[in-house]
Amino acid sequence: MTDSVLFRATGRRKTSVARVILRPGEGKVQVNGRPAENFFPSEAMRMEVQQPLVETEQSGKFDIHITTRGGGIHGQAGAARLGIARALVIFNPELRPRLRKGGYLTRDPRAKERKKYGQKGARKRFQFSKR
């Protein structure tokens, strides 16, 4: 693992955290020790993870090892996307404007709103009774 150059970065989305390691290689993507095809069930999620590489024309040039924790698989895919984009900037800072323009370096701040006391949920209330 230490014989070649590594580019490490972290991505977050909702409650998911993805630690990404980019290593020069032939384009293999491994998520939690499994191939991405087995980990992410839909093609859309696999494409979401690959978007920063496609945008910067770096597809097939890196082997990617992703370790994800927390949240669901969709949040983990978004976290992996941010982590890959950040690792690409570490690899080559000249890619930053392209990734920034595509929105790949922006952490999506949306998360579940907390439930409030005396209410049924974050926004929903119990039925109001006048008398």
C-alpha positions in Angstrom: 0.0 0.0 0.0 2.9 2.4 0.7 4.8 1.5 -2.5 3.0 4.0 -4.7 1.7 7.5 -4.5 -1.6 7.9 -2.6 -4.1 10.8 -2.6 -6.4 10.7 0.5 -9.5 12.7 1.1 -12.8 12.6 3.1 -16.3 13.3 1.9 -19.5 13.7 3.8 -23.2 13.7 3.0 -26.1 13.7 5.5 -24.8 11.3 8.2 -22.5 9.4 5.8 -18.7 9.7 5.8 -16.5 8.3 3.0 -12.7 8.0 3.2 -11.3 7.9 -0.3 -7.8 6.7 -1.4 -6.8 7.4 -5.0 -3.9 5.4 -6.4 -2.7 5.5 -10.0 -4.0 2.3 -11.7 -6.5 1.0 -14.2 -9.8 2.3 -12.9 -11.0 -0.3 -10.3 -13.4 1.1 -7.7 -13.7 -0.8 -4.4 -16.2 0.2 -1.7 -15.8 -1.4 1.8 -13.8 -4.2 0.3 -16.3 -5.0 -2.4 -16.5 -3.9 -6.1 -18.6 -0.8 -6.7 -21.0 -2.9 -8.9 -21.8 -5.1 -5.9 -22.0 -2.3 -3.3 -24.1 0.3 -5.2 -27.2 -1.4 -6.6 -28.3 1.2 -9.2 -26.3 2.4 -12.2 -27.2 6.0 -11.2 -25.3 5.7 -7.9 -22.3 4.2 -9.6 -22.4 7.1 -12.1 -22.7 9.6 -9.3 -19.5 8.3 -7.8 -17.6 8.5 -11.1 -18.8 12.0 -12.0 -15.7 13.9 -10.8 -13.5 11.6 -12.7 -15.5 12.0 -15.9 -15.7 15.8 -15.5 -11.9 16.0 -15.3 -11.2 13.3 -17.9 -9.4 11.1 -15.3 -11.6 8.0 -15.8 -9.6 4.8 -15.8 -6.4 6.4 -14.5 -6.9 5.7 -10.8 -7.8 2.7 -8.6 -10.2 4.0 -5.9 -10.5 2.5 -2.5 -13.5 3.9 -0.5 -14.4 3.2 3.1 -17.9 4.4 4.0 -19.8 4.5 7.3 -23.2 5.8 8.4 -26.3 6.8 6.7 -27.8 5.0 3.7 -26.2 3.9 0.4 -27.4 7.1 -1.4 -25.8 9.3 1.2 -22.6 7.2 1.0 -22.5 7.6 -2.8 -22.7 11.4 -2.4 -20.0 11.3 0.3 -17.8 9.2 -2.0 -18.3 11.7 -4.8 -17.1 14.6 -2.7 -14.2 12.6 -1.4 -13.1 11.7 -4.9 -13.3 15.3 -6.0 -11.2 16.5 -3.0 -8.6 13.8 -3.7 -8.4 14.9 -7.4 -7.7 18.5 -6.2 -4.8 17.1 -4.0 -3.5 15.2 -7.1 -3.7 18.2 -9.4 -4.8 21.7 -8.0 -5.4 22.9 -11.6 -8.5 20.7 -11.7 -10.1 22.8 -8.9 -11.9 25.3 -11.2 -13.6 22.6 -13.2 -14.7 20.6 -10.2 -15.9 23.8 -8.5 -17.9 24.8 -11.6 -19.6 21.4 -11.7 -20.4 21.7 -8.0 -18.4 18.6 -7.0 -16.4 20.4 -4.2 -19.5 21.8 -2.4 -20.6 19.8 0.6 -24.4 19.3 0.4 -25.6 20.8 3.8 -29.0 19.3 3.7 -29.7 16.9 6.5 -32.7 15.6 8.4 -34.3 18.2 10.6 -34.6 17.3 14.3 -38.0 16.4 15.9 -39.2 19.1 18.2 -40.7 18.4 21.7 -44.5 18.6 21.9 -44.8 17.9 18.2 -45.3 14.8 16.1 -42.2 15.4 14.0 -39.9 18.2 12.8 -42.8 20.2 11.3 -45.9 18.1 11.8 -48.0 18.9 14.8 -50.7 17.1 16.7 -54.3 17.9 15.6 -55.5 21.3 17.0 -58.8 21.1 19.0 -60.6 24.4 19.7 -62.8 22.9 22.4 
